[in-house]
Amino acid sequence: MINLYKYTRPGRGEETVDTLLSRNGVRIERIVSNAARTGWYDQAEDEWVVLLEGTAELQIGDERVVLRRGDTVLLKAHQRHRVLGSSEDALWLTVFMKEL
């Protein structure tokens, strides 16, 4: 058993990623961000994201998207994206799915 809300906050500008489940082409991760930014991602899997706490700004291709608590987004495989910034208390749940 795991509690999504029990974690150690990373240092400012950093994030931590914990794999909660990985099975049959599906991977579920908890990401904790503290005022973090990332480089570009271009992954081979679809990624469904929900922001459980905080706020974040993503760049998806040429579009900027602001996420608030409870917002979700589906990032298709090879859809370039990055985190432009997050609040100090950003908590994400991500589900990665390979084509079955």
C-alpha positions in Angstrom: 0.0 0.0 0.0 1.2 3.5 -0.7 -0.2 7.0 0.1 0.1 9.4 -2.8 0.4 12.3 -0.4 3.3 10.9 1.7 6.6 12.0 0.1 9.7 14.1 0.7 9.6 17.4 -1.1 12.7 17.8 -3.4 14.9 20.8 -3.3 13.9 24.0 -5.1 14.1 23.7 -8.9 14.0 19.9 -8.7 11.5 17.1 -9.0 11.3 13.4 -7.9 9.7 10.6 -9.8 8.4 7.4 -8.2 7.1 4.5 -10.3 4.0 3.2 -8.5 3.0 0.5 -10.9 4.4 -1.0 -14.1 2.6 -3.8 -15.9 1.6 -4.9 -19.4 2.6 -1.7 -21.2 1.2 0.7 -18.5 3.4 2.7 -16.1 2.0 4.9 -13.3 4.2 7.5 -11.8 4.0 10.1 -9.0 6.0 13.2 -9.7 6.7 15.8 -7.1 7.9 19.2 -8.4 9.3 22.1 -6.5 9.4 25.2 -8.8 10.8 22.9 -11.4 11.4 23.2 -15.1 12.4 20.4 -17.5 13.9 19.9 -20.9 12.0 18.7 -23.9 10.4 15.2 -23.8 9.7 13.2 -26.9 8.6 9.7 -25.7 7.4 6.6 -27.5 4.4 6.3 -25.1 1.1 8.2 -24.7 1.1 10.0 -21.3 -2.0 11.0 -19.4 -1.3 13.6 -16.7 -3.4 14.9 -13.8 -2.1 17.7 -11.6 -3.3 16.7 -8.1 -1.9 19.8 -6.3 -0.4 23.1 -7.2 0.0 24.8 -10.6 2.2 24.2 -13.6 2.8 25.6 -17.1 3.5 23.2 -19.9 4.7 23.8 -23.4 3.2 21.3 -25.8 4.7 21.9 -29.3 4.1 25.6 -29.9 1.2 25.9 -27.3 1.5 26.9 -23.7 -1.0 25.3 -21.3 -1.6 26.3 -17.7 -2.6 23.5 -15.4 -4.3 23.9 -12.0 -5.3 21.4 -9.4 -7.5 18.7 -11.0 -6.6 19.5 -14.6 -5.6 16.7 -17.0 -4.0 16.5 -20.3 -3.2 13.7 -22.8 0.1 13.8 -24.4 0.3 11.6 -27.5 3.4 9.5 -28.2 6.2 11.7 -29.8 4.3 14.9 -28.9 7.1 17.2 -27.8 6.5 18.8 -24.4 8.2 20.3 -21.4 7.4 21.9 -18.1 8.1 25.6 -18.2 7.5 26.0 -14.5 5.6 24.6 -11.5 4.6 25.8 -8.1 6.6 24.7 -5.1 3.8 22.2 -4.2 3.1 20.6 -7.6 2.1 17.0 -7.4 1.4 15.0 -10.5 0.0 11.5 -11.3 1.0 10.3 -14.7 0.0 7.2 -16.7 2.1 6.1 -19.6 0.6 3.7 -22.1 2.2 1.8 -25.0 0.2 0.9 -28.0 -1.4 -2.5 -27.4 
